[in-house]
Amino acid sequence: MTVFKNTDGKPVLLNIVKAIQDNKTYLGDIDGLIGDGDHGMNMNKGFTLFENRFKDMDFTFTEGMNELGNILFSEIGGSMGPIYGTIFMDVSEAGEDLDDITVSDLSTMLEAGLNGLQEIVEAQVGDKTLVDTLSPAVDSLKASSDAGEDYSTALGKMKAAAVAGKESTKDLVAKFGRSSRLGERSRGVLDAGAVSCCIILTAMADGICKELS
C-alpha cells in the first residue's frame, strides 16, 4: 500500500504556496465581481509570509499546516484568513501524531478542518462558500477510504469532486459575506473562497502524489 509520510510534507506545502501565488490575480478578479476584490492579495500575502519564514527549514506536513494556519489566522486581512487558519490548524491537529498518513487519515484530517470551519461559520453546502468545495472533497475521500482505493485513485476523485463543487457555486445565491448583500445578483459568478479552496486541494493532491512511497 502506498503511503504519504508526514516527514515528506514540505514540498507539498510549497506546492500549495506556489499555486496560490500563481493564481493571485485570478482570485482577485473573481472576488472583485461580487466581493471586495482582495481575496487574491490577502491569500498571496499569507502564503508568501509562510514561504519566506519556513522555506529554509525542515518541517512535516502537519507542522507546515499548523504554521501556515497560524499565519493566515493572525496576520492577513479579510474574513478568509481566520477561516483558512482554522481549517489548516484543525487539519494539523488531527494528524500531528502520525508518521504515515493513509487515505483514511487524510480523510479524517480534512474532515476535522471542515468541522472546525463549521463551528465558526454556519455555512452548509449550497450557501456559495468554500464549503461547497471542501465538503464534497471530504465526502469523496471518505468514500475512497471505505472502498480501499489507493492514494492516486482517491486523490484523483477528490480533485474532481472539488472542481465540481467549485463550479456549482456559479449557480448559487450567496448566503454569507459581502456578496450576500447582492441576493440574486450574486448568481452567475463563482465564489472566490470555493475557487481558492479548489486550488489548494488540487495542489495538495498533486504534491502528495509526487511524494508517495
N, C-alpha and C positions, 0 to 999 in steps of 0.2 A: 504494500500500500504506500502510495506517495504521501509524504508529509511535508509540511512547511514548518521549518524550525524557527522558533521565536528569535533566535540569535541572527537569523538571516533577514531581519526586518528592515534594516537601514535602507537598502536600495528600494524597497517597496515604498517607504515613506518619501524618499527623494523623488520617486516616480510620480507620486501624488502631488508633491510640491510643483514639479515641472508642469504637470497637466493644468494645475490652477494658474500658474504663471502664463502658460501658452494661451489660456482662454480668458485672461483678464479683460480684454476689450469686449469680447463676445458676451461675457456675463454682464458687463456694464451696459451694453447695448440692450440686452433683453430686459434687464431691470429698469432701464430708463423708459421703456414702453408703458409700464403701469406702476412703476415704483419710483424711487428717487435716484436711481442710476449709479449708486455707489457700491453695489454688491461685488463687482469685479475688483474694484480698487481695494476695498476692505479685505476681501479674501486674499488677494495678492500680497497685501501688506503683512497679514498674519503668517501666511505660509512662507514668505520670504524671510521674515524675522526668525522663524524656526530654522530654516536652511542656514542662515548666516551664523546662528548660535551653535548649531549642532553638526554641521556638515563634516567637521574635522574630528568629531568624537565617535566612539563606538556606542551603539545603543540597540536594544532589541526592538522588535515590533511593538510590544506593549509599552515599553519605556518611551519610544518615539511618539506613540499615540497619546500618551499622557502629557508629555512635554508640549506637543502641538496643541492639545486641548487646553492646557493651561494658558498658553499664549493667546489662543483665539478667545478664550473666556474673558481674559482680563486686559488685553492690550489692543484690540481693534474695535472700531466703532460699529454702530448699527446693531440691529437686533440679532443678526445671524452669528456674531461672534460667540455670545453666550450659548446659543443653540448648538452650534457645531462643537464648541468647547465641552459642553455637557455630553454630547454623543461620544466624542473621542475619549474623554476621561472614563466614561462608563464602559466603553468597549475595552479599554485598557485594564480596568479593574477586574472585569470578568475573566480576563486571560492572563493576569500578571504572574500566576504561579506555574504556567505551562512552559515546558521545554519544547514539545512538539505540538503544533496547532493543527488538529484534524479538521475536516469539513464540518463535523458536528460541533467542534469547539468554536470555529469561526462563526457558525450559525448562532450559537449561544451568545457569543460576544457582540455580534451585530444586533441581536435581539435586545440585549441589555442596553445598547445605545438607543434603540428605538423606544424602549420603555422609559429610559431616563428623559428623553425628549418629551414624551407624552405626559410626564409628571410635571413639566413646567409649561407646556403648551398643549392645550386640549385638542389639537388637530387630529383629524381622522382622515382615512383615505377618502378622497372626493372633495376635500377642502382647499385644493390648489396650493399645496405646500410641498416641502421636501418629503413629507410622509408618503406622498403619492409615488415617490421613487423608492424610498428606503423600505417601506412595508412590504411591497411585492418582492423586492430583492431578498429580504429576510425569509419570506414565505417560500421562495424558490429554493434557497439554500437549505432550509429545513426539510423540504421535500426530497432534495437530493441526498441529504444525510440519511433520511429514513429509508431511502431506496438503495443506500450503499454505493452511490456513484462516486467515481474518483474525482480528484480535485479539478482536473481540466474540464471535465463534463459539467461538474457542479458550478464552476465559475463562469463557464460559457452561458449556462442557463440563467445564472444570476444576472449577468450583464444584460441579457436580452430582456429579463423582467424589469430591470432598472430603466432601460430605454423605453419600454412600453409604458411604464409608469410615468416617466417624464413626459412622454408625448401625450398622455391622457390629460395632462393639465391644461393643454391648449383649449379644450372644450369645456373647462370648468369655470365656475364663478368663484372668485377669491373670497374666502371667509376670514382670513387673518391678514394682518399687516396693512401697510398703507394702501395697497391695491384693493383691499376690501371695501374701501370707500367708493370705489367706482361701480360696484354692483355688476350689472350685466355688461358694462363696458370693459370689464376685465376678461371677458370671454374672448377667445380667439388668439390669445398670446400665451406662450409658455411661462410657467412660474420660474423665476430665476433661481430660487433655492432648490427646486426639483432638478434643474439643469446642473447646478454645481454638485449636487449630491450624485447625480449620474456620472459626472466627470470623475469624481472622487472614487466611486465604487468601481468604475471601469479601470482606472489607473491602478487601483489596489489589486484588482483581479489579475490584470496583466503583469503587474510586478510580482505577485505571488507565484504565478505560473512559471516565471523565469527562475525562481528560487527553489522550486520543488526538488526534493531528493528522495 
